[in-house]
Amino acid sequence: MTNLVILVGRIARDPEARTTQGGTSITSISVVTDRPARKDGKTYKDENGYTAKDSEFHRVTCFNGLGGSVAKHKAKGDMVEVQGRLHYSKWTDREQIERYSVEIVAEEVLF
């Protein structure tokens, strides 16, 4: 069985680094990827004559040394390749509503 994700895109906002009480450093980034937009099954041009695009934002979490390198050397707008795995979370919020999220836990971030 395999849980493998490979994304190539741009960092959508500056990396956010923090350290847990246990000493684990965690850096979060958002990576945006684009693909041609489709209308009635076909790609189309925008008002400027360019192929219209749909953007998707992906939450990426980097731990320890990898996270430190990303926080130190990367910034909003930089192109990266992320290799990692999908991680799903489920929790109940203050209003007792079940919430879900998905993130990519990075194993490699190539500059």
N, C-alpha and C positions, 0 to 999 in steps of 0.2 A: 504494500500500500504506500501511496505517496501523497504528501501534502506539500506542494511546491508552487510558489508564486514567483514570477519574474516580471517586474515593472520597469519601464524606461520612461521617465518623465521629468518634469521640473518641480522643484520644491516650491510649494505654494505660499509658505510663510516661513519666517526664520525659525530654526530649530528651538525647541523648548527643553532645557535640561533641568533635571532635579535629582536629588539623592534621597533614597528611602531611609528610614530610621535604622535599618539593618546595614546600610552602607552601599547598597546597590545603586549604581548610577543609571538613570533612564533618560533617554532623549527621544522626544516625539517630533515627527515631521509629518507634513501632509504633502503627498506627491500627486500632481495632476497629470492625467494622461488625456489625450485627445484622439478622437476617431471621426471619420466623416459622418456628418448627420444625414439622415435619410428621411425622405418624405414620399409616401406611397411606394416604398421599396427602392427608391433611387436617390443618389446623392444630388445635391443642388447647390447653386451659388448663392452667396449672401449679397447684400446691397452693394458691396464693394467689388463684386466679381470674383471673390475667392470661394473655394469650396467651403461650405458651412461645416462647422465642427461641433460635436457634443463633447463636453469635458466631464471627466469623472475624477473625484477627489478620493484619495486612499489614505487612511490613517496608518502610519508606520511607526513601530516602536523599536528602538535600538537599545541594547543593554551594555553596561560596563564599558570596556575599551572601545568597542565599536561606536557606542553612543557618544563617548568623549571625542572621538575623532570627527564624527559628523557635526557635533556642536561647535567644535573649534574651527573646522575648515569649510563648512558649507553654509549657505545663506539662501534666502528667498531668490528664486529665479534660476538657481544652479541646476544643471542637468545631472541626473543620477540614474544608475541602474540598481534596483533593489532586488535581492534574492532572499526569500524567506518562506514562511509558512503562514497559513490563515489561522487565526485564533478567535473563537467565538466566546462571548460572555453573556450572561443572563443575570439580572438582579431585579429586586423590587424597590421602587423609589418610595419617597416619603408619603405619596398618595396611594401607596399599595398597588401601583400599576407595574406589571412586569415589563421590563425593558430589555432590549437585546442590542448588541453591538458586534462588529467584526473589525479586526485590525490585522495588519501584517506584522509578524514578529520577524525582524530582519536578522539574517545570518551573515549577509554580506551587503555592503553598500559600496558600489564602484563609482569612483569620481571620474 
